[in-house]
Amino acid sequence: MRFLRVAAIAVGGLLVMGQGVPAQAHGSSYRWELTPTGSTAQFRGLAAVSKDVAWVGGTAGTVLRTLDGGRHWQNVSPPGAEKLQFRDVEAFDAKRAVVLAIGVGEDSRVYRTVDGGTHWTETFRNTDENAFYDCFAFNDDRHGLALSDPVDGKFRIAATSDGGRSWQVQPTDGMPAALAGEFAFAASGTCLVAGPGRTAWFASGGGDRPRVFRTFDGGRHWKVADSPMASGPAAGIFSLAFRNPLFGVAVGGDFEKPTEAVNAASVTYDGGRTWKLVPADKAPKGYRSGSHFVPWSPATVVAVGPSGSDVSFDGGRSWKQFYDGSFDSVECAGHGAQAGCWASGAKGAVARLVH
């Protein structure tokens, strides 16, 4: 199942517009402005710092950084990582970032830089052949969690309290048992998201129903809730986005059917304890792999996938497509005049959101 997931997700990019050509909105003031990265990698790892600063990570061990809003991209890839797939990036500023490589056994690794990618240190290498790390997230610049698919019947968590310098695999006593066939999707770095304090959530698929797990104590104990969204061998919840500890959205679908959306979005108002399905006529029209709330509006959230991008102005209750090209990941950051949203995907595609 892991081989299917890695192979299918790796070739998921479709309909990418030419670099440097604005991606026009359809009935919305939102549009993507593509930036020339000079790369052909598929970028599923994405970290937004501001409207000017962003990092991306992708295939062939590629990591890029921009400091000028995407006008120029610097290749800051860790040396010797050419065979790895970086699926998640978490950046604290223009200098400090950590990247996650996914895969079975020792392919799951974490690298850290404090000098803008001039030097990297490998801070975690998975040694369990049964583990497969999908995504990670940080509550602040010290505390973070990394999520692995189930090992011995339970999802596995590795934690850091020193900004990614070191990681400790956590006991699973407080983790609910996994369902048969259940796993997480290494699609956009948002299968696990962190909130204020020590809160975090992760989502699953692959089983007979998708689920959302939540913690309020930094990953030591987890509660789980069933979701009304679709699930199956290649389906489930691919991305979570939370505005605050209570208000969040989930998007997903089936990555083998990128233009179809059956029960592909839901919302929560109680911190993930219960989820309400978005009706089909108001949901995104295709599978969506990434989502994020924008900084300048309390209820506006953007979702992306291989068959298009959507925006919701009412907290995920209804969605409108504004772009029909392909992206895998989206992330927003910054405040006031420095706020910005970025998207990334196949064939070196990276874009800034214009609104």
C-alpha positions in Angstrom: 0.0 0.0 0.0 2.9 2.3 0.8 4.5 1.7 -2.6 1.1 2.5 -4.3 0.8 5.7 -2.3 4.4 6.9 -3.0 4.2 6.0 -6.7 0.8 7.5 -7.4 1.4 10.7 -5.4 4.8 11.2 -7.1 3.1 11.6 -10.5 0.0 13.4 -9.4 0.8 16.8 -11.1 -1.5 17.6 -14.1 -2.3 20.7 -16.1 0.5 22.9 -14.8 0.6 26.3 -16.6 3.8 27.7 -17.9 6.0 29.4 -15.3 5.7 33.1 -15.2 2.1 33.1 -16.6 -0.5 34.4 -14.2 -3.1 31.7 -13.3 -6.4 33.6 -13.8 -9.2 33.5 -11.4 -12.7 32.4 -12.4 -15.3 34.5 -10.8 -13.0 35.5 -7.9 -10.5 38.1 -7.2 -8.1 35.4 -6.2 -5.4 34.2 -8.6 -2.1 32.4 -8.5 1.0 34.2 -9.9 3.5 31.5 -10.9 7.2 32.2 -10.2 10.2 30.8 -12.2 12.0 28.3 -9.9 14.2 26.8 -12.7 13.4 23.3 -11.3 11.6 20.3 -12.5 11.1 18.8 -9.1 7.6 18.1 -7.6 7.3 20.3 -4.6 4.9 18.8 -2.0 6.9 20.3 0.9 6.1 24.0 1.4 6.7 26.5 4.2 5.5 30.1 4.0 7.2 32.6 6.2 5.8 35.8 4.7 4.8 37.3 1.3 8.5 37.5 0.5 10.0 34.4 2.2 9.2 30.8 1.4 10.8 27.4 1.3 9.9 24.4 -0.8 11.0 20.7 -0.7 10.5 18.0 -3.2 11.8 15.1 -5.3 15.5 14.3 -5.9 16.3 15.8 -2.5 15.5 19.4 -3.7 15.1 22.3 -1.3 14.7 25.9 -2.6 14.3 29.2 -0.8 13.2 32.7 -1.9 13.7 36.0 -0.1 12.1 38.3 -2.6 8.6 37.0 -3.3 9.6 34.3 -5.8 11.5 36.5 -8.2 14.6 34.5 -7.4 15.0 31.0 -5.9 18.1 29.7 -4.4 18.9 26.0 -4.4 19.8 25.1 -0.8 19.4 21.3 -1.1 21.2 19.2 1.6 24.2 17.5 0.1 23.9 13.8 -0.5 20.1 13.8 -0.3 19.5 13.3 -4.0 17.6 10.0 -3.6 15.2 11.4 -1.0 11.7 12.9 -1.3 11.2 15.9 0.9 7.4 16.0 1.5 7.3 18.6 4.3 9.1 21.8 5.2 8.7 23.8 8.4 10.4 27.2 8.4 10.7 29.5 11.4 12.2 32.4 9.4 14.5 33.1 6.5 17.4 31.2 8.2 15.9 28.4 10.2 14.1 25.4 8.7 13.6 21.7 9.0 12.7 19.3 6.2 11.2 15.9 6.3 12.0 13.1 3.9 9.4 10.3 3.6 9.7 6.6 2.9 10.1 3.2 4.5 12.8 2.7 7.1 15.8 5.0 6.8 14.3 7.0 3.9 12.3 8.8 6.6 14.7 11.5 7.8 14.8 15.1 9.2 17.4 17.7 8.3 17.8 21.1 10.0 19.5 24.3 9.0 20.0 27.6 10.9 21.9 29.5 8.2 19.5 29.6 5.3 20.5 26.2 3.9 24.2 26.8 3.6 24.7 23.9 6.1 22.4 21.1 7.1 22.4 18.7 10.0 20.6 15.3 9.9 18.7 15.3 13.2 16.6 12.2 12.8 16.8 8.9 10.8 14.1 6.3 11.2 15.6 2.8 11.9 12.3 0.9 12.1 11.5 -0.8 8.7 7.9 -0.8 9.7 7.7 2.9 10.1 6.9 5.5 7.4 6.9 9.2 8.4 4.4 11.3 6.4 4.4 14.8 7.8 5.3 17.0 10.7 4.2 20.2 12.3 5.4 22.7 15.0 3.5 24.6 17.7 6.3 27.1 18.0 10.0 27.3 17.2 10.8 24.6 19.8 7.9 22.1 20.0 7.0 19.8 17.1 5.6 16.4 16.2 6.2 14.0 13.3 3.7 11.4 12.3 4.4 7.8 11.1 1.9 5.3 9.7 0.9 2.6 12.2 3.5 0.4 13.6 2.3 -2.6 15.6 -1.3 -1.4 15.2 -0.9 2.2 16.3 0.2 5.5 14.6 3.6 6.5 15.8 4.7 10.0 16.9 8.2 11.4 17.2 8.5 14.7 19.2 11.1 17.5 19.5 11.3 20.2 22.2 14.4 21.9 20.9 13.4 23.1 17.4 14.2 19.9 15.6 17.7 19.4 16.9 16.7 16.1 18.4 13.7 13.8 18.2 12.3 11.1 20.5 9.8 8.4 19.5 6.9 8.6 21.9 5.2 5.7 23.7 1.9 4.7 22.1 0.0 4.0 25.3 -2.1 7.1 24.7 -2.7 6.4 21.0 -6.0 4.8 19.9 -5.6 1.6 17.9 -5.5 2.0 14.1 -8.1 0.6 11.8 -7.3 -2.2 9.3 -5.6 -0.6 6.3 -5.5 2.9 7.9 -2.6 5.3 7.2 -1.9 9.0 6.6 -1.2 10.7 3.3 2.2 12.2 2.6 0.6 14.5 0.0 1.2 18.1 1.2 2.6 18.2 4.7 -0.8 18.9 6.2 -1.9 15.5 7.3 -0.7 16.7 10.7 -1.2 20.3 11.8 -0.3 22.0 15.1 -2.2 24.7 17.0 -1.6 27.0 20.0 -0.1 25.6 23.1 0.4 21.8 22.7 -2.6 21.1 20.5 -2.3 19.1 17.3 -4.5 17.1 14.9 -3.8 14.4 12.2 -6.0 12.8 9.7 -6.2 9.4 8.1 -7.6 7.3 5.2 -7.2 3.9 3.7 -9.6 2.2 6.1 -13.4 1.8 6.1 -13.7 5.4 7.3 -11.4 8.4 7.6 -10.7 9.7 11.1 -9.2 12.7 12.8 -7.0 12.4 15.9 -6.4 15.2 18.3 -4.1 15.9 21.2 -4.0 18.7 23.8 -0.8 17.6 25.6 1.9 17.6 23.0 1.2 14.2 21.6 1.2 12.1 24.8 -2.5 11.3 24.6 -4.9 11.3 21.6 -8.6 11.2 21.1 -10.1 10.1 17.7 -13.3 11.0 15.9 -14.8 9.4 12.8 -15.3 11.6 9.7 -18.3 11.5 7.3 -15.9 11.9 4.4 -15.0 9.2 1.9 -12.4 6.6 2.5 -10.8 3.7 0.7 -7.5 2.2 -0.5 -6.5 5.6 -2.1 -9.0 7.9 -0.4 -9.5 9.7 2.9 -8.6 13.0 4.5 -5.5 14.5 2.9 -5.3 17.9 4.6 -6.4 19.6 7.8 -6.5 23.4 8.5 -7.5 25.0 11.8 -8.1 28.7 12.4 -8.2 28.2 16.2 -8.5 25.3 18.6 -12.2 24.8 17.8 -12.7 25.8 14.1 -11.2 23.7 11.4 -11.7 22.2 7.9 -10.7 18.9 6.3 -10.4 18.2 2.6 -9.5 15.1 0.6 -10.9 12.6 -1.8 -9.3 9.8 -3.9 -5.9 10.6 -5.5 -6.6 8.0 -8.2 -9.6 10.0 -9.2 -8.4 13.6 -9.1 -11.3 15.2 -10.9 -14.0 13.5 -8.8 -15.1 14.6 -5.3 -17.3 12.4 -3.3 -17.7 13.5 0.3 -14.5 15.5 -0.1 -14.8 18.2 2.6 -16.0 18.7 6.1 -15.9 21.3 8.9 -15.6 21.2 12.7 -16.6 23.7 15.3 -15.6 21.8 18.4 -11.9 21.1 17.9 -12.4 17.9 15.9 -14.7 16.1 18.2 -17.4 16.1 15.5 -17.3 16.8 11.8 -20.1 18.0 9.5 -20.0 17.0 5.8 -20.0 19.8 3.2 -22.8 19.0 0.6 -21.6 17.9 -2.8 -23.0 21.0 -4.5 -20.9 23.3 -2.2 -17.8 21.2 -1.9 -14.6 21.3 -4.1 -15.2 19.6 -7.5 -12.2 17.3 -7.3 -9.7 15.7 -5.0 -7.8 18.3 -2.9 -4.5 17.5 -1.2 -3.7 20.8 0.6 -5.5 23.5 2.5 -4.8 26.6 4.6 -6.6 29.6 6.2 -5.4 33.0 4.8 -4.0 35.5 7.4 -6.1 38.5 6.3 -9.6 37.0 6.8 -11.0 35.0 9.7 -13.1 32.6 7.6 -11.3 32.4 4.3 -9.6 29.1 3.4 -7.9 28.0 0.2 -7.6 24.4 -1.0 -5.5 23.0 -3.8 -5.2 19.7 -5.8 -4.3 18.3 -9.2 -7.4 19.5 -10.8 -7.8 23.0 -9.4 -7.8 25.4 -6.5 -10.8 26.5 -4.5 -11.5 29.3 -2.0 -14.1 29.3 0.7 -15.2 32.6 2.3 -17.4 31.1 4.9 -15.0 28.8 6.8 -15.3 25.8 4.5 -19.1 25.5 4.3 -19.1 26.3 0.6 -16.3 26.4 -2.0 -15.7 28.1 -5.4 -13.0 27.1 -7.8 -10.8 29.9 -9.0 -8.0 28.0 -10.8 -8.1 24.8 -13.0 -4.4 24.0 -12.9 -2.4 21.7 -10.6 -0.9 22.3 -7.2 -0.2 19.9 -4.4 0.4 22.1 -1.4 -0.7 25.5 0.0 0.5 27.5 3.0 0.0 31.0 4.3 1.9 33.1 6.9 2.7 36.6 8.0 0.8 39.5 9.4 -0.5 42.7 7.9 1.5 43.9 4.9 3.8 40.9 5.2 1.0 38.3 5.0 1.1 36.0 2.0 0.0 32.6 0.6 2.1 30.2 -1.5 1.3 27.1 -3.5 3.6 24.4 -4.9 3.4 21.3 -7.1 4.7 19.3 -10.0 7.3 20.4 -12.6 8.8 23.0 -10.3 5.6 25.0 -10.0 5.5 27.5 -7.1 3.1 30.5 -7.0 2.0 33.4 -4.8 -1.6 34.1 -4.2 -2.8 37.5 -5.5 -6.1 38.8 -4.1 
